[in-house]
Each structure stands twice: as structure tokens, then as C-alpha cells.
Amino acid sequence: MTRVKRGSVARKHRKNILEIASGFKGAHSKLFGSASQQEKKALASAYADRNNRKREIRRLWITRINAAARENGITYSATIHNLSEKQVYLNCKTLAQIATPDAYCFSRIVRVINNKIH
């Protein structure tokens, strides 16, 4: 079998890895071995954090709805339960978007689902 010399291919590979790792600290941006390990770790963290971001945003919506609901004398869980019983199809994102800038509109929604206004 003939000998394969990887000069240009290996150089290109190392250059690409070091370009990706250019913002990393210390040896992680200078040495190929450290940089390649750090790049793999960074990609794994980026993948996990894309899913964690969805979790965090949902928690923020729930917190905002709960805060607005408690100002109107009701809990988050009771608000969601009453919404489903009245067949009002507003999801958490929409409710949070209403509750944050427009407290009056949210309080009207809460009053409607609590049978205080028909």
C-alpha cells in the first residue's frame, strides 16, 4: 500500500479547529490538542443550552403570569385551570405577553374566567 502524506489536509484541519477556538482562554486557543477538546466541549454545551433556554423561557412566562395573577388574588394554577374550564385558548407565552405590559387587560381576563363578569 502506498504511503499517504497528510500535510495539507492535516494543516487545514488544525487551522479550522484553531479558528473555531480563537476566542477561548489560554492554551485552549493556542494548542491544537487543547483547542480540539475544548471545541468538542463547547459544541456539547451549546447543544444542551439550546434546550435549557426553552426551559428557562417557559419558567419566566410562568413566573410573570403567577405574579400578575396574584395581584388579582388568584394563583397561577387556578388561573390555568379556570382558563381550560372556560375553554379560553391562551397559551403561557401569550398570557405572559399580555400580563407584563398590560395589567388591566390581564385583570379583565382573570375576572372573566372567575365568573365575576359575563
C-alpha positions as CSV (number, residue, x, y, z in Angstrom):
1,M,0.0,0.0,0.0
2,T,1.3,3.5,-0.8
3,R,2.2,6.0,1.8
4,V,-0.3,8.8,2.4
5,K,1.1,12.1,3.4
6,R,-1.4,14.3,5.1
7,G,0.5,17.6,5.1
8,S,-2.0,20.0,3.6
9,V,-5.2,18.2,4.8
10,A,-3.9,18.0,8.4
11,R,-2.8,21.6,8.3
12,K,-6.2,22.7,7.1
13,H,-7.9,20.6,9.8
14,R,-5.7,22.1,12.6
15,K,-6.2,25.6,11.2
16,N,-10.0,25.2,11.2
17,I,-10.0,23.9,14.8
18,L,-7.8,26.8,16.0
19,E,-10.1,29.3,14.2
20,I,-13.1,28.0,16.0
21,A,-11.2,28.1,19.3
22,S,-9.8,31.6,18.7
23,G,-11.9,33.2,21.5
24,F,-11.0,30.6,24.1
25,K,-8.7,31.4,27.0
26,G,-5.0,30.5,27.3
27,A,-3.8,27.2,25.7
28,H,-7.4,26.4,24.7
29,S,-6.9,28.8,21.8
30,K,-3.2,28.2,21.0
31,L,-2.6,24.4,21.3
32,F,-4.3,22.1,18.8
33,G,-4.9,19.3,21.4
34,S,-6.4,21.5,24.0
35,A,-8.3,23.5,21.4
36,S,-9.9,20.4,19.8
37,Q,-11.1,19.1,23.2
38,Q,-12.4,22.5,24.2
39,E,-14.2,22.8,20.9
40,K,-16.0,19.5,21.4
41,K,-17.0,20.6,24.9
42,A,-18.2,23.9,23.6
43,L,-20.4,22.3,21.0
44,A,-21.8,19.9,23.5
45,S,-22.6,22.8,25.9
46,A,-24.2,24.8,23.1
47,Y,-26.5,21.9,22.2
48,A,-27.5,21.4,25.8
49,D,-28.0,25.1,26.4
50,R,-30.3,25.5,23.4
51,N,-32.7,23.1,25.1
52,N,-32.2,24.7,28.5
53,R,-33.0,28.1,27.0
54,K,-36.5,26.8,26.1
55,R,-36.9,25.6,29.8
56,E,-35.8,28.9,31.2
57,I,-38.1,30.9,28.9
58,R,-41.1,28.8,30.0
59,R,-40.2,29.3,33.7
60,L,-40.1,33.1,33.0
61,W,-43.5,33.0,31.4
62,I,-45.0,31.1,34.4
63,T,-43.3,33.5,36.9
64,R,-44.8,36.5,35.1
65,I,-48.3,35.0,34.9
66,N,-48.1,34.0,38.6
67,A,-47.1,37.5,39.6
68,A,-49.9,39.1,37.6
69,A,-52.4,36.6,38.8
70,R,-51.5,37.1,42.5
71,E,-52.0,40.8,42.1
72,N,-55.6,39.8,41.2
73,G,-56.0,37.5,44.1
74,I,-55.6,34.1,42.3
75,T,-52.7,31.7,41.9
76,Y,-51.1,30.6,38.6
77,S,-52.5,27.1,38.8
78,A,-56.1,28.3,39.5
79,T,-55.7,30.7,36.5
80,I,-54.7,28.0,34.1
81,H,-57.4,25.7,35.5
82,N,-60.1,28.3,35.0
83,L,-58.9,29.1,31.5
84,S,-59.2,25.5,30.5
85,E,-62.6,25.1,32.1
86,K,-63.9,28.2,30.3
87,Q,-62.3,26.9,27.1
88,V,-60.2,30.1,26.7
89,Y,-57.3,29.0,24.4
90,L,-54.5,31.3,25.5
91,N,-51.1,29.7,26.0
92,C,-48.5,30.6,28.6
93,K,-46.5,32.7,26.1
94,T,-49.5,34.8,25.1
95,L,-50.7,35.2,28.7
96,A,-47.2,36.4,29.8
97,Q,-47.1,38.9,26.9
98,I,-50.5,40.3,28.0
99,A,-49.7,40.3,31.7
100,T,-46.3,42.1,31.5
101,P,-47.2,45.4,29.7
102,D,-50.9,45.5,30.1
103,A,-52.0,44.6,33.7
104,Y,-55.6,46.0,33.1
105,C,-56.2,43.6,30.2
106,F,-54.9,40.7,32.2
107,S,-57.1,41.6,35.2
108,R,-60.1,41.6,32.8
109,I,-59.2,38.1,31.6
110,V,-58.9,36.9,35.2
111,R,-62.3,38.5,36.1
112,V,-64.0,36.8,33.1
113,I,-62.6,33.4,33.9
114,N,-63.6,33.7,37.6
115,N,-67.3,34.4,36.7
116,K,-67.2,37.9,38.1
117,I,-68.1,39.3,34.6
118,H,-70.1,37.6,31.9
